[in-house]
Amino acid sequence: MKKQFNHFNEIDINVHEFEEVEVPEFEKAQFKKDLRKQIKKNSSQKWTKGIAAACLAIGIGATSLVGLSYTTFAQEIPFVNSIFKLFSEKDHGTTLVGYDKFAEAENMTVESNGTTITITETLLDSKKLFVSYSIETDKDLGPIALIDGSFTLNGGQNSLFHAEHDIYKIAHKKYAGMTTVILPLSHSIDEGTFQFNIRELSNPENGDIVQGEWDFEIYAVASDTIVQTVEVPKSEKNDLNVEINKITYTPYSSIVNYKEGIHNEMLNNKYNVIYSELLLKDDLGNTYKSKFNGGYGNSGVTDYMITFGQLHPDAKTLIFTPIFHFKNLDNIYESVETMQLDDIILDVER
């Protein structure tokens, strides 16, 4: 990357040749949000390598809806009843596309302290619960708002892995939100009652806060799934390996549980962040975008879960390509090194 900077510095550019383009406030806020994430990750010191890989996987999986604009939201959403469809259509081809066709309508409303929150739709894929909601408030929470709340499953305090929240402005003092609640990575459920307790909404730009008590109880039944236990050899190279354990097929996604092994002392000494990713294509040549759902592990072994988009109905073979990434957080100019392992090939169970 340093070489690229030097190359760019040598290019003679006339800045007057460029025409300024108006950037929506939403995209400016999204850029700031993404930049904060990068600064937070790069400023973290003394990570253990196993924890770093797991945390980085979660970070990579954070939802990003770059390209949405205030105008687009306002024109395309009948407020309250189509939020899930909106997020699906504007997810840039990642794993939310098509989910709206299977979501269950809810329309549960709670008002507190002058702010009304309505849960519009939910979807359970046996490993994750997706919740869409609208917010009407007399406070301006900025283009991208934050939420402080908790989720439990069947009243159990330790029953969930983590939750991700995305809330975007759609009109004056009106917001659309999507929360993804992820079960422990090795768990799955056919049905369950989720408690969603919201206590605070805030504007990250100026610190304004709306406090209240918005409590919801959501009963959800999982979509039909087919679970495939995978028994193919792991892919190995230079004391690095990836092993796929299980695939959960839903009508709109493929959820992959896999295990990563890092046992190369030389690489561990050279890099303070090492993590893997999986690329997926099928025998028809289709490629699939993905979203990390997190990971946990220690002693060089990490379990991950990753969700791919809807599988082509005629696909018979899946081809996974494991790629390892190596990075030193203390050198921002150093490019990320990669190493590709042999493909993992398996037949689809339907």
Order of alpha helices (4+ residues) and beta strands (2+ residues): alpha-alpha-alpha-alpha-alpha-beta-beta-beta-beta-beta-beta-beta-beta-beta-beta-beta-beta-alpha-beta-beta-beta-beta-beta-beta-beta
